[in-house]
Amino acid sequence: MKRTSFFLALIFFATHLFFISETYAFSPGGDYLAAAEEMPSPIGGLKAIYSKISYPAIAKKAGIEGKVYVIAYVNENGGVDDVKVLKGIGGGCDEAAIRAVRSTKFTPGKVKGAPVKVKVALPIVFKLKK
């Protein structure tokens, strides 16, 4: 039973990775890996991204909160070539997340020590202070 569950989970995971790579096969300027031995990470952590976000006035007024899920296409130099919204919340939050991620420098992803292009999924949380 445990073995069957393990294989089903493995098949689900492999199918999910294939789906993601096929869904986002178009990427700017070449092929971006879905995973690398060393994944890119924002220099300064997520704090660096959040420090660049100004909560949109429309979202504040409407009380919009939630997570904006984005994919950042990080090149081999750690720059962000493009950002796509996977799931947004509206009210200007999607655009604010894109601007913040696009202007952030990342450590490049690496495979066998060599820098590579990698796409990274990031959740950007918008929460109003109460």
GROMACS elastic network, one bead per residue, 0.5 to 0.9 nm:
[ bonds ]
;  ai    aj funct       b0    kb
    1     4     6  0.51575   500
    1     5     6  0.62879   500
    1     6     6  0.86303   500
    2     5     6  0.51196   500
    2     6     6  0.61294   500
    2     7     6  0.86929   500
    3     6     6  0.50606   500
    3     7     6  0.62613   500
    3     8     6  0.86237   500
    4     7     6  0.51891   500
    4     8     6  0.61157   500
    4     9     6  0.85550   500
    5     8     6  0.50974   500
    5     9     6  0.61050   500
    5    10     6  0.85030   500
    6     9     6  0.51487   500
    6    10     6  0.61009   500
    6    11     6  0.86296   500
    7    11     6  0.60413   500
    7    12     6  0.84545   500
    8    11     6  0.50960   500
    8    12     6  0.60946   500
    8    13     6  0.85571   500
    9    12     6  0.50373   500
    9    13     6  0.60921   500
    9    14     6  0.85847   500
   10    13     6  0.51126   500
   10    14     6  0.61301   500
   10    15     6  0.84984   500
   11    14     6  0.51467   500
   11    15     6  0.60021   500
   11    16     6  0.84169   500
   12    15     6  0.51351   500
   12    16     6  0.59935   500
   12    17     6  0.86296   500
   13    16     6  0.50157   500
   13    17     6  0.62085   500
   13    18     6  0.85997   500
   14    17     6  0.51857   500
   14    18     6  0.61981   500
   14    19     6  0.85876   500
   15    18     6  0.50370   500
   15    19     6  0.60539   500
   15    20     6  0.86014   500
   16    19     6  0.50174   500
   16    20     6  0.61569   500
   16    21     6  0.85866   500
   17    20     6  0.51515   500
   17    21     6  0.61371   500
   17    22     6  0.85233   500
   17    34     6  0.78044   500
   18    21     6  0.51744   500
   18    22     6  0.60445   500
   18    23     6  0.84081   500
   19    22     6  0.51347   500
   19    23     6  0.58418   500
   19    24     6  0.84521   500
   20    23     6  0.50794   500
   20    24     6  0.60759   500
   20    25     6  0.81349   500
   20    34     6  0.78578   500
   21    24     6  0.54244   500
   21    25     6  0.56009   500
   21    33     6  0.81058   500
   21    34     6  0.63691   500
   22    26     6  0.84434   500
   23    26     6  0.79483   500
   24    27     6  0.68477   500
   25    31     6  0.75286   500
   25    32     6  0.80973   500
   26    30     6  0.81912   500
   26    31     6  0.78534   500
   26    32     6  0.89045   500
   27    30     6  0.62949   500
   27    31     6  0.65330   500
   27    32     6  0.68289   500
   27    73     6  0.75113   500
   27    82     6  0.81440   500
   27   119     6  0.88710   500
   28    31     6  0.79441   500
   28    32     6  0.85545   500
   28    73     6  0.78424   500
   28    81     6  0.69431   500
   28    82     6  0.69453   500
   29    32     6  0.88113   500
   29    81     6  0.83745   500
   30   117     6  0.84169   500
   31   117     6  0.72081   500
   31   118     6  0.83426   500
   32    35     6  0.88221   500
   32    73     6  0.70977   500
   32    74     6  0.80596   500
   32    75     6  0.80558   500
   32   116     6  0.78235   500
   32   119     6  0.58221   500
   33    36     6  0.67957   500
   33   116     6  0.77342   500
   33   117     6  0.61598   500
   33   119     6  0.61194   500
   34   118     6  0.60180   500
   34   119     6  0.55968   500
   34   120     6  0.72751   500
   35    38     6  0.82382   500
   35    39     6  0.67453   500
   35   109     6  0.85219   500
   35   118     6  0.66374   500
   35   119     6  0.75407   500
   35   120     6  0.81028   500
   36    39     6  0.53665   500
   36    40     6  0.84044   500
   36   109     6  0.61816   500
   36   110     6  0.59902   500
   36   111     6  0.57097   500
   36   116     6  0.80197   500
   36   117     6  0.89741   500
   36   118     6  0.71103   500
   37   109     6  0.74676   500
   37   110     6  0.59425   500
   37   111     6  0.52378   500
   37   112     6  0.73094   500
   37   113     6  0.85629   500
   38   108     6  0.81244   500
   38   109     6  0.52058   500
   38   111     6  0.66978   500
   38   112     6  0.88958   500
   38   113     6  0.84568   500
   39   107     6  0.82458   500
   39   108     6  0.72424   500
   39   110     6  0.67135   500
   39   111     6  0.89595   500
   39   118     6  0.74502   500
   39   119     6  0.89749   500
   39   120     6  0.78687   500
   40    74     6  0.72504   500
   40    78     6  0.73698   500
   40   106     6  0.59826   500
   40   107     6  0.51494   500
   40   110     6  0.78601   500
   40   118     6  0.72120   500
   40   119     6  0.84663   500
   40   120     6  0.72583   500
   41    44     6  0.86055   500
   41    45     6  0.68505   500
   41    46     6  0.84910   500
   41    78     6  0.87004   500
   41   105     6  0.86045   500
   41   106     6  0.52412   500
   41   107     6  0.54288   500
   41   108     6  0.73894   500
   41   109     6  0.79693   500
   41   120     6  0.84768   500
   42    46     6  0.64211   500
   42    47     6  0.87651   500
   42    48     6  0.71426   500
   42    49     6  0.75633   500
   42    78     6  0.86457   500
   42   101     6  0.86812   500
   42   104     6  0.66658   500
   42   105     6  0.60373   500
   42   107     6  0.63143   500
   43    46     6  0.82369   500
   43    48     6  0.69985   500
   43   104     6  0.75224   500
   43   105     6  0.59208   500
   43   106     6  0.51422   500
   43   107     6  0.61747   500
   44    47     6  0.63426   500
   44    48     6  0.50975   500
   44    49     6  0.82391   500
   44   105     6  0.88844   500
   44   106     6  0.87139   500
   45    48     6  0.56553   500
   45    49     6  0.73854   500
   45   106     6  0.89324   500
   46    49     6  0.51539   500
   46    50     6  0.62424   500
   46    51     6  0.85791   500
   46   124     6  0.85943   500
   47    50     6  0.50028   500
   47    51     6  0.59521   500
   47    52     6  0.87450   500
   48    51     6  0.52837   500
   48    52     6  0.68486   500
   48   100     6  0.86889   500
   48   104     6  0.72011   500
   49    52     6  0.54653   500
   49    53     6  0.69316   500
   49    97     6  0.83143   500
   49   100     6  0.55400   500
   49   101     6  0.60102   500
   49   103     6  0.82596   500
   49   104     6  0.63789   500
   49   124     6  0.85297   500
   50    53     6  0.52377   500
   50    54     6  0.83984   500
   50    97     6  0.86276   500
   50   100     6  0.73220   500
   50   101     6  0.89170   500
   50   124     6  0.79294   500
   50   125     6  0.86850   500
   51    54     6  0.80471   500
   51   100     6  0.82531   500
   52    96     6  0.86328   500
   52    97     6  0.88598   500
   52    99     6  0.81666   500
   52   100     6  0.52776   500
   52   101     6  0.84428   500
   52   103     6  0.82130   500
   52   104     6  0.85078   500
   53    56     6  0.86570   500
   53    93     6  0.89992   500
   53    96     6  0.60864   500
   53    97     6  0.68841   500
   53    99     6  0.79819   500
   53   100     6  0.58569   500
   54    57     6  0.87154   500
   54    96     6  0.70699   500
   55    58     6  0.86765   500
   55    59     6  0.71725   500
   55    60     6  0.69540   500
   55    92     6  0.83773   500
   55    93     6  0.71452   500
   55    96     6  0.75856   500
   55   126     6  0.75422   500
   55   127     6  0.88540   500
   55   128     6  0.84104   500
   56    59     6  0.52964   500
   56    60     6  0.63386   500
   56    61     6  0.87578   500
   56    91     6  0.69971   500
   56    92     6  0.56710   500
   56    93     6  0.62867   500
   56    96     6  0.73347   500
   57    60     6  0.50365   500
   57    61     6  0.61160   500
   57    62     6  0.85389   500
   57    91     6  0.82535   500
   57    92     6  0.81975   500
   58    61     6  0.51689   500
   58    62     6  0.60996   500
   58    63     6  0.84021   500
   58    64     6  0.83839   500
   58    91     6  0.55458   500
   58    92     6  0.68993   500
   58    93     6  0.89958   500
   59    62     6  0.50964   500
   59    63     6  0.57923   500
   59    65     6  0.76036   500
   59    90     6  0.76345   500
   59    92     6  0.65511   500
   59    93     6  0.69712   500
   60    63     6  0.50364   500
   60    64     6  0.63095   500
   60    65     6  0.84209   500
   60    91     6  0.83854   500
   60   128     6  0.71458   500
   61    64     6  0.78632   500
   62    91     6  0.77685   500
   63   128     6  0.74542   500
   64    89     6  0.74433   500
   64    90     6  0.78646   500
   64    91     6  0.69248   500
   64    93     6  0.85453   500
   64   126     6  0.79274   500
   64   127     6  0.80011   500
   64   128     6  0.79777   500
   65    89     6  0.75329   500
   65    93     6  0.87974   500
   65   125     6  0.77660   500
   65   126     6  0.51598   500
   65   127     6  0.50658   500
   65   128     6  0.66121   500
   66    88     6  0.85940   500
   66    89     6  0.65642   500
   66   124     6  0.83639   500
   66   125     6  0.58252   500
   66   126     6  0.52818   500
   66   127     6  0.65169   500
   67    87     6  0.80251   500
   67    88     6  0.71616   500
   67    89     6  0.69593   500
   67    93     6  0.89908   500
   67   123     6  0.60084   500
   67   124     6  0.54065   500
   67   126     6  0.60450   500
   67   127     6  0.85956   500
   68    85     6  0.72149   500
   68    86     6  0.76713   500
   68    87     6  0.57458   500
   68    89     6  0.61755   500
   68    90     6  0.87566   500
   68    93     6  0.73556   500
   68    94     6  0.62005   500
   68    97     6  0.71217   500
   68   122     6  0.82277   500
   68   123     6  0.57139   500
   68   124     6  0.50829   500
   68   125     6  0.64229   500
   68   126     6  0.77547   500
   69    84     6  0.86665   500
   69    85     6  0.59928   500
   69    86     6  0.53196   500
   69    87     6  0.50954   500
   69    88     6  0.64510   500
   69    94     6  0.85799   500
   69    97     6  0.87516   500
   69   121     6  0.69464   500
   69   122     6  0.57460   500
   69   124     6  0.62462   500
   69   125     6  0.86816   500
   70    83     6  0.65721   500
   70    84     6  0.55026   500
   70    86     6  0.52776   500
   70    87     6  0.70979   500
   70    88     6  0.82616   500
   70    94     6  0.86167   500
   70    97     6  0.78926   500
   70    98     6  0.75525   500
   70   101     6  0.86559   500
   70   120     6  0.81273   500
   70   121     6  0.56294   500
   70   122     6  0.53546   500
   70   123     6  0.64574   500
   70   124     6  0.76900   500
   71    82     6  0.82745   500
   71    83     6  0.55977   500
   71    84     6  0.52648   500
   71    85     6  0.64576   500
   71    86     6  0.68707   500
   71   119     6  0.62821   500
   71   120     6  0.53596   500
   71   122     6  0.62497   500
   71   123     6  0.89352   500
   72    80     6  0.64538   500
   72    81     6  0.76316   500
   72    82     6  0.60267   500
   72    84     6  0.67047   500
   72    85     6  0.89646   500
   72    98     6  0.87457   500
   72   101     6  0.72260   500
   72   102     6  0.76385   500
   72   118     6  0.82919   500
   72   119     6  0.55018   500
   72   120     6  0.51690   500
   72   121     6  0.63857   500
   72   122     6  0.74883   500
   73    79     6  0.83840   500
   73    80     6  0.56278   500
   73    81     6  0.55067   500
   73    82     6  0.52453   500
   73    83     6  0.62100   500
   73    84     6  0.84685   500
   73   117     6  0.72967   500
   73   118     6  0.60959   500
   73   120     6  0.65352   500
   74    77     6  0.78738   500
   74    78     6  0.57522   500
   74    79     6  0.56139   500
   74    81     6  0.60641   500
   74    82     6  0.76840   500
   74   105     6  0.88768   500
   74   106     6  0.72851   500
   74   107     6  0.88563   500
   74   108     6  0.70348   500
   74   109     6  0.78956   500
   74   116     6  0.85591   500
   74   117     6  0.57233   500
   74   118     6  0.53968   500
   74   119     6  0.59106   500
   74   120     6  0.73113   500
   75    78     6  0.54151   500
   75    79     6  0.55209   500
   75    80     6  0.62492   500
   75    81     6  0.65138   500
   75   106     6  0.89587   500
   75   108     6  0.68706   500
   75   109     6  0.81492   500
   75   115     6  0.83698   500
   75   116     6  0.66660   500
   75   118     6  0.65816   500
   75   119     6  0.85413   500
   76    79     6  0.74664   500
   76   107     6  0.87751   500
   76   108     6  0.54250   500
   76   109     6  0.68366   500
   76   110     6  0.81662   500
   76   114     6  0.86167   500
   76   118     6  0.78735   500
   77    80     6  0.88379   500
   77   105     6  0.89645   500
   77   106     6  0.81814   500
   77   107     6  0.77191   500
   77   108     6  0.58399   500
   77   109     6  0.88765   500
   77   115     6  0.73525   500
   77   116     6  0.82920   500
   77   117     6  0.84402   500
   78   105     6  0.58388   500
   78   107     6  0.50927   500
   78   109     6  0.77008   500
   78   115     6  0.87682   500
   78   117     6  0.85210   500
   79   102     6  0.81700   500
   79   103     6  0.84558   500
   79   104     6  0.75620   500
   79   105     6  0.54749   500
   79   106     6  0.62428   500
   79   107     6  0.84360   500
   79   108     6  0.79554   500
   80    83     6  0.74333   500
   80   101     6  0.76446   500
   80   102     6  0.55319   500
   80   103     6  0.74548   500
   80   104     6  0.72982   500
   80   105     6  0.70344   500
   80   106     6  0.76168   500
   81   102     6  0.74925   500
   82    98     6  0.87938   500
   82   102     6  0.68331   500
   83    98     6  0.60217   500
   83    99     6  0.86255   500
   83   101     6  0.73047   500
   83   102     6  0.64876   500
   84    98     6  0.74198   500
   85    88     6  0.62935   500
   85    94     6  0.69622   500
   85    95     6  0.88388   500
   85    97     6  0.87052   500
   85    98     6  0.75873   500
   86   121     6  0.86949   500
   87    94     6  0.85065   500
   88    93     6  0.75665   500
   88    94     6  0.55401   500
   89    92     6  0.82863   500
   89    93     6  0.65853   500
   89    94     6  0.65912   500
   90    93     6  0.56258   500
   90    94     6  0.59222   500
   90    95     6  0.84083   500
   91    94     6  0.75740   500
   91    95     6  0.88090   500
   92    95     6  0.54163   500
   92    96     6  0.62481   500
   92    97     6  0.87368   500
   93    97     6  0.60951   500
   93    98     6  0.85899   500
   93   126     6  0.74731   500
   94    97     6  0.52104   500
   94    98     6  0.62844   500
   94    99     6  0.87767   500
   95    98     6  0.50420   500
   95    99     6  0.61996   500
   95   100     6  0.86331   500
   96    99     6  0.52140   500
   96   100     6  0.62063   500
   96   101     6  0.86678   500
   97   100     6  0.52048   500
   97   101     6  0.61325   500
   97   102     6  0.84060   500
   97   124     6  0.65626   500
   97   125     6  0.89997   500
   98   101     6  0.53367   500
   98   102     6  0.59031   500
   98   103     6  0.85436   500
   99   102     6  0.51932   500
   99   103     6  0.62047   500
   99   104     6  0.87835   500
  100   103     6  0.53771   500
  100   104     6  0.64388   500
  101   104     6  0.52331   500
  101   105     6  0.83671   500
  101   122     6  0.89376   500
  102   105     6  0.81346   500
  106   109     6  0.86702   500
  108   115     6  0.59052   500
  108   116     6  0.69056   500
  108   117     6  0.75926   500
  108   118     6  0.80281   500
  109   113     6  0.89847   500
  109   114     6  0.82032   500
  109   115     6  0.55942   500
  109   116     6  0.55411   500
  109   117     6  0.66787   500
  109   118     6  0.61709   500
  110   113     6  0.54184   500
  110   114     6  0.51513   500
  110   116     6  0.54828   500
  110   117     6  0.83463   500
  110   118     6  0.86616   500
  111   114     6  0.53730   500
  111   115     6  0.65612   500
  111   116     6  0.67352   500
  112   115     6  0.85051   500
